[in-house]
Amino acid sequence: MITLYSKYDKKLMPTLPRAIFPGRKIVVLSESEAERAADYLLSHSILGFDTETRPVFRKGITHKVALLQVSTYDTCFLFRLNRIGLCPAVVRLLETTDVIKIGLSWHDDILALHKRGDFQPAGFIDLQDHMEELGIKDRSLAKLYANFFGERISKREQLSNWEADYLTEKQMNYAATDAWACIRLYEEYIRLKETHDYELIIVEDEENISEEGQG
């Protein structure tokens, strides 16, 4: 049996071991590469989704989604939408109902992706829509992952330049980890919902969580 908290204390997160995607990361830079990537991804039963957008530091400036990351258990494709746009292969991924597709705060990602083109999103499951079924109030990926798995997802690259000519290894690791983590969280949510193999500690104030019981 595992222990979950209705609210996870973010002050504990720096002490946790870091979670990092353990598989292959493949950058997609052309429509032909996107077609091959989509074929591969759609041969799997479950996929994790996330997006990244170049940050804005001045008023009046906006950017479109630069990266769509789609992951299996061991392979993550990084579609550089600032290069290839919302090409047919990407639309196919977003519209198919043939696989389980997991995201977090995915409603916001859909709105942002629509600024790149028209598509009819289908088959998505947003983790945020289901966490309260387990009594969990947190909605961020980092807090949920720490709560479920006792590991820390680094957010250091979140505000990096996602439209740079080349993605750094740190950027690729960050992007892939976020998409892959969605799969892990969804499958653990399903397991716990079916087995009830957890103890929920209700936390009214994050300050009340101590180091005790974190093992």
N, C-alpha and C positions, 0 to 999 in steps of 0.2 A: 504493500500500500504506500502511496506517495502522499506528501503533504502539499496542498495548494493554498494560496492566500487570495482572498477576495481582492486585495490590493497589494502589489509587490513593492517593497521598499527600494527605491532606486539607489539609495545610498549603499546598499549591499552589492550592487552590480559590479563595481570595480574590483571586488575581491574574487569574482567568479572566474573560472577558466574560460578562455575565449573560444567561441564556436566559429568554425570556418568550413566552408564548403569543401568536401574532400575530393571532388571529382574533376572532370575535364571542363574547361571553359573555352568556348569557341566563339570568336567574334564574327558577326555576319555583316559583310560590307557590300553585297550586291544582291540583285533580285534572284539570280540563279542560285547563289548560296542560300538565300532565304527559302527557296523552293525545296532544296535538299534538306535543310534544317526542319522545315515544317513536316515533310514526309517522315523524317526520323522521329520527331516529337509525337506525331499523331499515331505512331505505332506503339505508344505506351498508354497505360491505363490512367495515370494521374500526372498532372503537371502543376508546378508552382509558377506563379506570375508576379512580376513587379515592374515598376518603371522608375526611371531617373530623369530629372530635368535640370538643366543648368540653373544654378541659383541666381537670384536677383538681389542686387545690393543697392539699387537706386530706384526711386519712384518713377513710374511711367514706363518701365521696361518690362516686357514679358518674354518668355521663351516657350517654345513648344517642347513636348516630350522628346528627349534626345535618345533614350535607350529603353528598349523593352527586353527584359530578361525572362526567359522561359526555361524551367529546369525540370529534369527527371531526377531520379535518386542519385545519379552519378554523372550527368552531363548537363551543362547549362549553356544555352545559346544566348549570345548578347547581340540583339538586333539593333544596329546603330541607325535609328530612324531619322536622325539628322542627315544621314547619307542616302538612305534608300526610301525614306518616306513610308507611308502606309501602303506598301506594295501588296499585290494579290495574295502572296503566301502569308503575310502577316494578317491580312483580313481573314483568310481561311482559318488561321489559328484562333482568332478572336470570335469567329462565328460558329465554329463547329460545336456540336453537342456529343461527339463520339468519345470524348474523354472527360474525366473529372478535372476541373480547372480551379485551382485554389489561389486566392489573393487575400490581401488584408487592406482594409480601407479601399477596396477595389472600385467602389462607386466613384470616388474622386479620380482614380486613374482613368476610368472610362470617359469621364467628362473631359479630361485633359487630352486623351487620345483622339477624341472626336474633333479636336482642333486641327488634327493632321489629315482628317478625311472621314468619309461616311462609312459606317459599318453597323451591323446589328449584333451587339454582344449577346452571347448565349452560352449556357452551360457553366457559368461561374458560380462559385461558392465563396462568399466573403466571410472570413473567420470572425470578423467583428459582429456578425449577425448571430453568432452561436455561443460566444463565450459566456454569456449570462446564464445559459442553460446549466453550466457547471458552477454558477455563483461567482464568476470572476468579473470584476468591474473594469479592469485595465483594458486598454484598447491599442496600445502600441506594441509593435512586433518585439522590441527589445525586452519590455517587461513581461510579455507573455512567454517568450522563450526562456527567460531567466526563471520564471515561475514554474514552467513545465519541466525544464531540463537542467536547471542549475548551471547554465552556461551564459556567457555574455556575448552579445552581438555588438561589435564595435560600430559606431556611427560616424567615425572620424572622416570618412570620405564622402559623406552625404552632401556636403557643400562644396565639393570639388567641381571642376569644369568638365561636365559630361559631353561637351561639344569639342573637346580638345582633339587634335589630329590623331593622337594615339592614346588609348586608355592605359593607365599604369596597371601593374600587377595588383596593387592595393585596391584600385577602383574595381577591377574585375572580380577580385575576391569578395569585396563588399556587395557588389551587385548580385553575384551568384548566390552568396550566402542568404540574402534576403528572400530570393525566390525559392530556394531549396528549403529554407526554414518553414515556409508556408505548408509544404507537404508534410513535414515532420509534425507540425502543430496540429494539422487537420487529422492525421492518423492517430495521434495521441488523444485528441478530443473524442474521436469516434470510440477508441478503446475504453476510455474512462466513462463515457456516456453509457456504454453497454455493460461494463463490469462494475461500475461504481467503486473502483479500486483506488479510492483517494479519500483523504480527510481534508475538509475545507475549513480553514481558519478565517473567521470574519474579522476584518481589520477596518476599524472606523477611521483610524488615523495612521498614516505611514510611519509616524514616529514611534508607534507602539511595537513595531516588529523588531525583535532583537536577533542577535546572531544565533541564539539558541534554536535548535530545531531545523537548521538550514542544511544539514547533511543529507 
